[in-house]
């Protein structure tokens, strides 16, 4: 196999496997510009490709790069840079090529400024109609996939699966994704938008506690409402978590870099006051590179598939991932506001479907429930049904339900762990190893399967 070597670090980071386990090569010279192509049946990718010139705009049918992959006992020869394609998805670099930048008024700073200026005077009954108008046609968006997009992990598993299919005697050792062999992870997070929501937080904590679930509260530091020290103390004292939500929730954090820098200093001060490790931007507006400069341990601002958010796009993964030293925890579940007021759905059907898909990939289910929007009887019933469902997942599907800071601690520990062979057995070394488990990926019954060791 003659090729220019490419880094397999993206596979090593995802699976936490020995670095020598798989060698990746680059087949030919990459195209000058990135574009859309398929990898296998229906898996849409965005990046450069050596097998053909990918399409600069999405126009099916797309050419398939998978037949160009070559496999032998040493590794895989790919017609694209695997790390580059994964990063382009996680960083939402494909959005301009899909025309999402000019999709609606929410993407235009002047219109957004006017909306947020009037927003305090607009009741939900008015806002939801404006938002439905702005989001019209969202069901026709070809990418990311709805209701959950798993392109990143499916791409990594696809490359690994092709290698194991050609090397059927190989069992691929790696460090399992979650502590104690948990099958997936679920996070409950509460974004507090108004004074009424702030005052309802105690009731929300009571409901959370009644189901044995702790959550994080994302608090807006300025303008929206006062944040008394007693309010923060109560949340911490009860074993919940406080994070910073934007600065003033005016939708303009990422408009201009100079203004962002000014606000960043204020956000730092509030992070210390709140004892916050994590951040979430208002309405999930985001610029990935700017977020990574905020100095937080983790962020929860990037949706998996943002069809129902003002800023379209999505990171196309159900797993946490690092942007430099910042851990990004994707928002994989539809927000309660969107469910109730955009989709007009007051059932668990969509959340159950999304949870099932995430559980299949062993990723993280990140829920956003606003204290502001579950004060009504019907909405509270849906929230309680959701907590009951999560309790069932914990008891019967072995789903881990930590606080975001606990997830962040584990994912950072796992990042530093190593898998070494000792006396013909694989052993995990590193901080937190007592909670880690060895797993094996193998090709069985014509599909990639995982075997988790006890």
C-alpha positions as CSV (number, residue, x, y, z in Angstrom):
1,X,0.0,0.0,0.0
2,X,1.8,3.1,-1.2
3,X,0.4,6.4,0.0
4,X,0.9,9.6,1.8
5,X,0.3,8.8,5.5
6,X,-2.5,10.7,7.2
7,X,-3.2,10.9,11.0
8,X,-5.4,8.4,12.6
9,X,-5.8,10.6,15.7
10,X,-9.5,11.2,15.1
11,X,-10.1,7.5,15.5
12,X,-7.7,7.2,18.4
13,X,-9.5,10.1,20.2
14,X,-13.0,8.6,19.6
15,X,-12.2,5.0,20.6
16,X,-9.2,5.6,22.9
17,X,-7.4,2.7,21.3
18,X,-3.6,2.0,20.9
19,X,-2.0,4.4,18.5
20,X,-0.5,1.7,16.4
21,X,-3.7,-0.3,15.9
22,X,-4.7,1.2,12.5
23,X,-2.6,3.0,9.9
24,X,-4.4,5.4,7.6
25,X,-3.1,6.5,4.2
26,X,-4.2,9.2,1.8
27,X,-4.9,8.0,-1.8
28,X,-3.9,10.6,-4.3
29,X,-4.0,14.4,-4.3
30,X,-7.0,16.0,-2.7
31,X,-9.3,18.3,-4.6
32,X,-8.6,22.0,-4.4
33,X,-11.9,22.9,-2.7
34,X,-14.2,21.0,-0.3
35,X,-17.6,19.8,-1.2
36,X,-20.3,17.2,-0.7
37,X,-19.9,13.5,-1.4
38,X,-21.2,10.2,-0.1
39,X,-19.5,7.6,1.9
40,X,-21.5,4.4,1.5
41,X,-25.3,4.4,1.2
42,X,-26.7,7.8,2.2
43,X,-23.9,9.1,4.5
44,X,-23.3,12.7,3.5
45,X,-19.8,14.1,4.0
46,X,-18.2,17.5,3.4
47,X,-14.5,18.0,2.6
48,X,-11.9,17.5,-0.1
49,X,-11.6,14.2,-2.0
50,X,-9.0,12.7,-4.3
51,X,-11.2,10.3,-6.2
52,X,-13.3,13.0,-7.8
53,X,-14.2,16.6,-7.4
54,X,-16.9,16.9,-4.7
55,X,-19.9,19.1,-5.4
56,X,-19.5,22.7,-4.0
57,X,-23.3,22.8,-3.4
58,X,-25.6,20.0,-2.4
59,X,-27.1,18.5,-5.6
60,X,-28.0,14.8,-5.5
61,X,-27.0,12.3,-6.6
62,X,-23.6,12.6,-4.9
63,X,-20.6,10.6,-5.9
64,X,-19.6,7.8,-3.5
65,X,-16.1,7.7,-2.1
66,X,-16.4,4.4,-0.4
67,X,-15.6,2.2,-3.4
68,X,-12.3,4.0,-3.6
69,X,-11.2,2.8,-0.2
70,X,-8.4,0.2,-0.2
71,X,-7.9,-2.1,2.8
72,X,-5.1,-4.5,3.8
73,X,-3.7,-6.0,7.0
74,X,-1.8,-2.8,7.8
75,X,-4.7,-0.3,7.5
76,X,-6.9,1.7,5.2
77,X,-6.1,3.9,2.2
78,X,-8.7,6.6,1.9
79,X,-9.5,9.1,-0.9
80,X,-10.1,11.9,1.8
81,X,-8.5,13.1,5.0
82,X,-10.7,11.6,7.7
83,X,-9.7,14.1,10.4
84,X,-10.4,17.0,8.0
85,X,-13.9,15.7,7.1
86,X,-14.8,15.1,10.8
87,X,-13.6,18.5,11.8
88,X,-15.5,20.2,9.0
89,X,-18.7,18.6,10.2
90,X,-18.1,19.4,13.9
91,X,-17.2,23.0,13.1
92,X,-20.3,23.3,10.7
93,X,-18.1,24.4,7.8
94,X,-20.7,23.1,5.4
95,X,-23.4,25.6,6.3
96,X,-22.4,28.3,3.8
97,X,-22.4,25.7,1.0
98,X,-26.0,24.8,1.9
99,X,-27.1,28.5,1.9
100,X,-27.9,28.4,5.6
101,X,-26.1,31.7,6.2
102,X,-29.0,33.7,4.7
103,X,-31.8,31.4,5.6
104,X,-33.9,33.8,7.6
105,X,-34.1,37.1,9.4
106,X,-32.4,35.5,12.5
107,X,-29.1,35.4,10.6
108,X,-29.2,39.1,9.8
109,X,-27.7,41.3,12.6
110,X,-30.0,44.3,12.0
111,X,-33.2,42.2,12.0
112,X,-32.0,40.2,15.0
113,X,-31.3,43.4,16.9
114,X,-34.8,44.7,16.2
115,X,-36.4,41.4,17.3
116,X,-34.5,41.2,20.6
117,X,-35.3,44.9,21.2
118,X,-39.0,44.1,21.0
119,X,-38.8,40.6,22.5
120,X,-39.6,41.6,26.1
121,X,-42.9,43.1,24.9
122,X,-43.8,40.1,22.8
123,X,-45.7,37.3,24.5
124,X,-45.0,33.7,23.5
125,X,-48.3,33.6,21.6
126,X,-46.9,36.2,19.3
127,X,-43.2,35.1,19.2
128,X,-44.0,31.5,18.2
129,X,-45.8,32.7,15.0
130,X,-42.8,34.9,14.0
131,X,-40.5,31.9,14.7
132,X,-42.6,29.5,12.7
133,X,-42.5,32.0,9.8
134,X,-38.7,32.3,10.1
135,X,-38.3,28.5,10.2
136,X,-40.6,27.6,7.4
137,X,-39.4,24.9,5.0
138,X,-37.1,23.4,7.7
139,X,-38.3,19.9,6.9
140,X,-36.8,20.2,3.4
141,X,-33.3,20.7,4.6
142,X,-31.2,17.8,3.3
143,X,-28.5,18.0,6.0
144,X,-27.9,17.3,8.8
145,X,-30.2,14.4,9.2
146,X,-33.3,14.8,11.3
147,X,-34.2,14.2,14.1
148,X,-30.7,13.1,15.0
149,X,-27.5,13.2,12.9
150,X,-24.8,10.6,13.6
151,X,-22.6,11.2,10.5
152,X,-19.3,11.6,12.5
153,X,-19.6,8.4,14.4
154,X,-21.0,6.5,11.4
155,X,-18.1,7.7,9.3
156,X,-15.5,6.5,12.0
157,X,-17.4,3.2,12.4
158,X,-17.6,2.8,8.7
159,X,-13.9,3.1,8.2
160,X,-13.2,0.7,11.1
161,X,-15.9,-1.7,9.9
162,X,-14.4,-1.9,6.5
163,X,-11.0,-2.7,8.0
164,X,-12.4,-5.4,10.3
165,X,-14.5,-6.9,7.5
166,X,-11.2,-7.5,5.6
167,X,-9.4,-8.7,8.8
168,X,-12.0,-10.9,10.4
169,X,-9.6,-12.4,12.9
170,X,-8.9,-9.0,14.5
171,X,-10.6,-7.8,17.6
172,X,-10.2,-4.1,18.0
173,X,-9.6,-3.1,21.7
174,X,-10.6,0.3,23.0
175,X,-11.7,2.1,26.2
176,X,-15.5,2.1,26.5
177,X,-17.2,5.4,26.1
178,X,-18.8,5.7,29.5
179,X,-17.8,4.8,33.1
180,X,-18.7,1.5,34.6
181,X,-19.8,0.3,31.1
182,X,-22.8,2.5,30.9
183,X,-24.5,2.2,27.6
184,X,-25.1,5.9,27.0
185,X,-25.3,9.2,28.8
186,X,-28.2,11.7,29.4
187,X,-28.0,15.3,30.7
188,X,-30.8,17.4,32.1
189,X,-30.1,21.1,31.7
190,X,-32.3,24.1,32.5
191,X,-31.9,27.5,30.7
192,X,-33.4,30.3,32.8
193,X,-34.7,33.1,30.5
194,X,-36.9,35.3,32.6
195,X,-37.6,36.4,36.2
196,X,-40.6,34.1,36.2
197,X,-38.4,31.2,35.2
198,X,-35.9,32.2,37.9
199,X,-38.6,32.2,40.5
200,X,-39.8,28.8,39.4
201,X,-36.4,27.1,39.7
202,X,-37.0,25.8,43.2
203,X,-40.1,24.0,42.0
204,X,-38.2,22.5,39.0
205,X,-35.5,21.3,41.4
206,X,-38.2,19.6,43.6
207,X,-39.5,17.8,40.5
208,X,-36.0,16.8,39.4
209,X,-35.2,15.5,42.9
210,X,-38.4,13.5,43.0
211,X,-37.1,11.4,40.1
212,X,-33.5,11.3,41.4
213,X,-32.1,13.4,38.7
214,X,-29.8,16.4,39.1
215,X,-29.4,19.1,36.5
216,X,-27.5,22.2,35.6
217,X,-29.1,25.7,35.5
218,X,-27.8,28.1,32.9
219,X,-28.3,31.6,34.3
220,X,-28.2,34.9,32.4
221,X,-25.9,37.3,34.4
222,X,-27.2,40.7,33.2
223,X,-30.4,42.6,32.3
224,X,-32.9,39.8,32.1
225,X,-33.3,39.4,35.9
226,X,-31.5,39.9,39.1
227,X,-29.3,37.0,40.3
228,X,-29.2,37.1,44.1
229,X,-26.4,35.3,45.9
230,X,-29.1,33.3,47.8
231,X,-30.5,32.0,44.5
232,X,-27.1,30.7,43.4
233,X,-26.4,29.3,46.9
234,X,-29.7,27.3,46.9
235,X,-28.9,25.7,43.6
236,X,-25.4,24.7,44.7
237,X,-26.5,23.6,48.2
238,X,-29.0,21.2,46.7
239,X,-26.4,19.4,44.6
240,X,-27.3,21.0,41.3
241,X,-25.0,23.0,39.0
242,X,-24.9,26.6,37.8
243,X,-23.5,27.7,34.5
244,X,-23.3,31.0,32.6
245,X,-25.8,31.6,29.9
246,X,-24.5,34.3,27.5
247,X,-24.2,37.7,29.1
248,X,-27.5,39.5,28.6
249,X,-29.3,37.2,26.1
250,X,-29.7,39.9,23.4
251,X,-28.6,37.6,20.6
252,X,-25.6,39.8,19.7
253,X,-22.7,38.0,21.5
254,X,-21.1,36.9,18.2
255,X,-21.9,39.9,15.9
256,X,-18.6,41.7,16.2
257,X,-15.3,40.4,17.6
258,X,-14.4,43.6,19.5
259,X,-17.7,43.6,21.3
260,X,-17.4,39.8,21.9
261,X,-14.0,40.5,23.6
262,X,-15.5,43.2,25.8
263,X,-18.3,40.9,26.8
264,X,-15.9,38.0,27.3
265,X,-14.3,39.8,30.2
266,X,-17.6,40.3,31.9
267,X,-18.5,36.7,31.3
268,X,-15.2,35.6,33.0
269,X,-16.2,37.6,36.1
270,X,-19.6,36.0,36.3
271,X,-18.1,32.6,35.9
272,X,-16.2,33.1,39.1
273,X,-19.2,34.5,40.9
274,X,-21.4,31.6,39.7
275,X,-18.7,29.0,40.4
276,X,-19.4,27.9,36.8
277,X,-17.4,25.5,34.7
278,X,-19.6,25.5,31.7
279,X,-21.2,28.0,29.2
280,X,-24.2,28.1,26.9
281,X,-24.9,30.9,24.5
282,X,-28.3,32.5,24.1
283,X,-30.6,30.8,21.6
284,X,-27.6,28.5,20.7
285,X,-26.0,31.3,18.6
286,X,-22.4,30.3,18.1
287,X,-19.0,30.7,16.4
288,X,-16.9,27.7,17.3
289,X,-13.5,29.4,17.3
290,X,-14.8,32.3,19.5
291,X,-16.5,29.9,22.0
292,X,-13.1,28.2,22.6
293,X,-11.6,31.5,23.8
294,X,-14.1,32.0,26.6
295,X,-12.0,30.0,29.0
296,X,-14.6,27.5,30.2
297,X,-14.1,23.9,30.8
298,X,-17.0,22.9,28.6
299,X,-19.6,24.4,26.4
300,X,-23.2,23.3,25.5
301,X,-24.1,25.7,22.6
302,X,-23.8,23.6,19.4
303,X,-26.9,21.6,18.3
304,X,-26.6,18.2,16.7
305,X,-29.0,19.1,14.0
306,X,-30.2,22.7,14.2
307,X,-33.3,22.7,11.9
308,X,-35.5,24.3,14.6
309,X,-33.0,26.9,15.8
310,X,-32.5,30.4,14.4
311,X,-28.9,29.5,13.4
312,X,-29.1,26.5,11.2
313,X,-26.4,23.8,10.9
314,X,-25.3,21.2,13.5
315,X,-22.2,19.3,14.6
316,X,-23.5,16.0,13.2
317,X,-22.4,13.9,16.2
318,X,-23.9,12.6,19.4
319,X,-20.6,12.5,21.3
320,X,-18.7,15.2,23.2
321,X,-15.6,16.4,21.4
322,X,-12.7,18.8,22.1
323,X,-12.2,22.1,20.4
324,X,-8.7,22.8,21.6
325,X,-9.0,22.4,25.4
326,X,-12.7,23.2,25.4
327,X,-15.0,20.2,25.6
328,X,-18.1,20.6,23.5
329,X,-21.2,18.7,24.7
330,X,-23.7,18.8,21.8
331,X,-27.3,19.5,22.2
332,X,-28.9,16.4,20.8
333,X,-32.5,16.7,21.9
334,X,-35.1,19.1,20.6
335,X,-35.7,22.0,23.1
336,X,-38.9,22.1,25.0
337,X,-39.8,25.5,23.5
338,X,-39.5,24.1,20.0
339,X,-41.4,21.0,20.8
340,X,-44.3,22.9,22.4
341,X,-44.5,26.1,20.3
342,X,-43.0,25.3,16.9
343,X,-44.0,21.6,16.5
344,X,-47.1,22.0,18.7
345,X,-46.3,18.6,20.2
346,X,-47.1,17.8,23.9
347,X,-46.0,14.2,23.8
348,X,-42.8,12.3,24.4
349,X,-42.8,10.8,20.9
350,X,-40.0,12.9,19.4
351,X,-37.9,12.8,22.5
352,X,-38.3,9.0,22.7
353,X,-37.2,8.6,19.0
354,X,-34.2,10.9,19.4
355,X,-33.2,9.1,22.6
356,X,-33.5,5.7,20.9
357,X,-31.2,6.8,18.1
358,X,-28.6,8.2,20.5
359,X,-28.8,5.1,22.7
360,X,-28.0,3.0,19.6
361,X,-24.8,4.9,19.0
362,X,-24.0,5.1,22.8
363,X,-23.8,8.9,22.7
364,X,-25.2,11.7,24.9
365,X,-28.8,12.9,25.2
366,X,-28.7,16.6,26.1
367,X,-32.0,18.0,27.1
368,X,-32.9,21.7,27.5
369,X,-36.0,22.3,29.6
370,X,-36.7,25.9,30.5
371,X,-38.3,26.6,33.9
372,X,-40.0,29.5,32.0
373,X,-41.9,27.1,29.7
374,X,-43.0,24.3,32.1
375,X,-45.0,26.4,34.5
376,X,-48.3,25.4,32.9
377,X,-50.1,22.2,33.9
378,X,-49.8,20.5,30.5
379,X,-46.1,21.4,30.0
380,X,-45.3,20.3,33.6
381,X,-47.0,17.0,32.9
382,X,-44.8,16.5,29.8
383,X,-41.7,17.4,31.8
384,X,-42.6,14.9,34.5
385,X,-43.2,12.2,31.9
386,X,-39.8,12.9,30.5
387,X,-38.1,12.6,33.8
388,X,-40.0,9.3,34.3
389,X,-38.8,8.1,31.0
390,X,-35.1,9.0,31.8
391,X,-35.5,7.1,35.1
392,X,-36.6,4.1,33.1
393,X,-33.5,4.5,30.8
394,X,-31.3,4.6,33.8
395,X,-32.8,1.5,35.4
396,X,-33.4,-0.7,32.3
397,X,-31.0,0.6,29.6
398,X,-28.1,1.4,31.9
399,X,-27.9,5.0,30.9
400,X,-25.7,7.3,33.0
401,X,-27.3,10.6,34.1
402,X,-24.6,12.9,35.6
403,X,-24.2,16.6,35.9
404,X,-22.4,18.2,32.9
405,X,-19.4,18.9,35.1
406,X,-19.2,15.1,35.9
407,X,-19.4,14.3,32.2
408,X,-16.6,16.8,31.5
409,X,-14.4,15.3,34.2
410,X,-14.9,11.7,32.9
411,X,-14.3,12.7,29.2
412,X,-11.1,14.5,30.2
413,X,-9.9,11.5,32.2
414,X,-10.7,9.2,29.3
415,X,-8.8,11.4,26.9
416,X,-5.7,10.8,29.0
417,X,-6.1,7.1,29.5
418,X,-4.0,4.6,27.6
419,X,-4.6,1.0,26.7
420,X,-1.5,-1.2,27.1
421,X,-0.9,-4.9,26.8
422,X,0.3,-6.7,29.9
423,X,0.6,-10.5,30.2
424,X,-1.4,-11.0,27.0
425,X,-4.2,-8.9,28.3
426,X,-5.2,-5.3,27.7
427,X,-5.0,-3.0,30.7
428,X,-6.1,0.6,31.1
429,X,-3.8,3.1,32.8
430,X,-4.4,6.6,33.9
431,X,-6.5,8.6,36.3
432,X,-10.0,7.2,36.6
433,X,-9.0,3.8,35.3
434,X,-11.1,2.1,38.1
435,X,-14.3,3.3,36.4
436,X,-13.1,2.5,32.8
437,X,-13.9,-0.7,30.9
438,X,-12.1,-2.4,28.0
439,X,-14.3,-3.1,25.0
440,X,-13.7,-4.8,21.6
441,X,-15.0,-3.9,18.2
442,X,-15.3,-6.8,15.8
443,X,-17.0,-7.8,12.5
444,X,-19.8,-10.2,13.2
445,X,-22.9,-11.2,11.2
446,X,-21.9,-8.7,8.5
447,X,-21.9,-5.7,10.8
448,X,-19.7,-3.9,13.3
449,X,-20.5,-4.9,16.9
450,X,-19.1,-4.0,20.3
451,X,-18.2,-6.5,23.1
452,X,-17.9,-4.8,26.5
453,X,-15.7,-6.7,29.0
454,X,-16.9,-7.1,32.5
